[in-house]
Amino acid sequence: MKHISKYIFTLLLVGFFACEKTVRLDTEPSETNLVIEGLITTTTDLNYIKLTRSRDFYSGGLADGISNAVVTVNDNAGGEVRYLHNPENLPELDGVYLPETPYAGVVGNTYTMMVTVDGESYTAQETLMPVTKIDSLVVIVNEDELADPDEEEHFFEVLFYAEEPQDRVDHYLFKFYGNDELVKDNEEDIYFAEDEFIGEAIDDLPIAGFFALDDLVRVEMYSITREAFIYYNDLFNIINNDGGMFSPPPANPRNNLSNGALGYFQVSALEMDEVVIVDPRED
């Protein structure tokens, strides 16, 4: 199994399976909360706000989207954009609101989201922080995978290089793609970091996954605020809580949303780079 560098925290959700008897807890129905997943970036095509409701403990399937909300985002430069629910009426975008007028976020601006649904109002605010530039992506052969690949012909690895500015405090979220499909070493992984663990540069950092010849690999590097870093860190602690006698009781992650809403409103600068997998042994 690939080892992820100390620069990135990995969130791993482990399922436990009982083989003798299924026990159903007698739980009271819980009050549902609004769940808000929001993203604004420095590109025009990734901005969205998704609204759903939390579900009871034993509820199965996906949460139903909320389609009757009023959603706006404004910034400290005087701009305001209205968001429309699923403008093209696509089934996969149930509960997703997109900007009526596409726009790109601006580094240094502060964005305020306002959501009104069923007579309740929810707000969140975050400042768009800068992100460092990706210097390069380098393809190598992973000798262990070459000898015993988990997937046939997938033994190429991509190394990630970037400078880390020393004149500011940075926090990052990383996403990796192969042929436009999100790639993770484990299904529930989330990769995030703070610059205290990075030093002056990101060097020789292996990204998630192994790849085959001609695969198109993309790395996305998002700036996140300290508050967003705390949110992801809380998720890490919750998911990895083993329930032992010394473990704290689970609690919802701290977020930037008002009125008891769950989720997070993330505002990020985005840096990305791509590489097509070629065999470095043939150079």
KAZIHU-V242832 format. One record per helix or strand of 3 or more residues. SS is the DSSP state (H for helix, E for strand). FROM is the first residue (numbers start at 1). TO is the last residue. Records with the same first field share a line. If there is no record, write none. Layout:
# KAZIHU-V242832
SS = FROM-TO ; FROM-TO
This chain:
# KAZIHU-V242832
E = 34-41 ; 48-53 ; 70-75 ; 80-85 ; 96-99 ; 110-117 ; 120-127 ; 134-141 ; 156-163 ; 171-178 ; 181-183 ; 191-194 ; 201-206 ; 216-223 ; 262-268 ; 270-276
H = 91-93 ; 143-147 ; 195-197 ; 226-239 ; 280-282
